[in-house]
Amino acid sequence: MNLLKTKKKIAIILIILTFNILVILMGYLFINMDGKEANYANKIDNLPVDTNLEDDQEEEEFKILFESNGGSRIDSQKVVKGEKITKPANPSRDGYTFIEWQLDDSAYDFESEVTKDLILKAKWEKIEEKEENTTTTNNNNTHSSSNNTSSSSSASSTIAKINLNENVGVSIYSTIGGCVYNYLFITNLKDVFPQITGATFSLDDPNGNAVESIPYEEWTNNFSKLVFDVEKENKAINALEKLSQTPYKGIADLNYYNNNHYIGYDYYYLRPSDSNYYKNIYDNLNMVKNNYQKEINTILSGSYAVCVGGAGNDPEKTALNEELCQKYNLNCDRW
């Protein structure tokens, strides 16, 4: 009887021990599995990501260039494949009438879809000079023409003094238009960019006028390799400052700058709109403007001229008055 009780106690103890061992084993397995799952999750998170997936999904774009052939500059466009070019405003060019944009010598259809890079070229027609229609009436001594009305039978204005009572029409021009050039005094340009052989080039040829061109990305990637003559830069800026303080007939608002070695300038110049009736004034102001530009060219000699784009604009047409006479250094009066 005692032996039987002892066996039962031993059996109960074994059952309890077995149960405890099973509990311990289950806990170990659970902890191990949890660690493996965490490790697996970490491995998934650390898989390399293809960063080009988004780029591959970008729509293909094409570059559209507008060559104005001597006219005002027209900005290039980027057009998604299958889309249409936005027709730009017509360029302007003195002495010419704009006809159309052409592709391969034929009129371009702006309703067509773009499938490749394009260069559209401006077609111009020269304006034929017409004989001046002039009449003189002795009774009221009035001069009339297609471009100007004067209070006398002949212009009494001269370059020495302009009669504002003649209602002199003038055109005010800006040097900003077509390719806007910046000037750089570089000592090793042809070492860094051996494809450049002359003194003038463009970046991505924005206006189609430059003979030689450097891709913009190539220019920016190698800009730090260029060596600049800072002494010549300072000398040029000082000379431009002196020139801006010197009055020239028909010239106003000379602006200049040196922006990270890019030296640039612009100014305004004035002409009579009727170059025939006021021929003396027109020719004299034109001569002054040419001499003024030669002064600037001399200041910037030895530099490289780079076309960096620009925005063409039409001249402002107005009547000459006292304020403009003062601004453009003209001797004006009324009689």
Secondary structure, DSSP 8 states (H G I E B T S, - for coil): -HHHHHHHHHHHHHHHHHHHHHHHHHHHHHHHHHHHHHHHHHHHHTS---THHHHHTS--EEEEEEE-TTS-----EEEETT-----------TTEEEEEEEETTEE--TTS---S-EEEEEEEEE--------EEETTTTEEE-SS-EESSSS----SS-EEGGG--EEEEEES-SSS-EEEE-BSSHHHH-TT--SSEEEES-TTS--SSEE-HHHHHHHGGG--B-HHHHHHHHHHHHHHHTS--TTEEEEEEEEETTEEEEEEEEEEES-TTTTHHHHHHHHHHHHHHHHHHHHHTTTSEEEE--------EEEE--HHHHHHTT--EE--
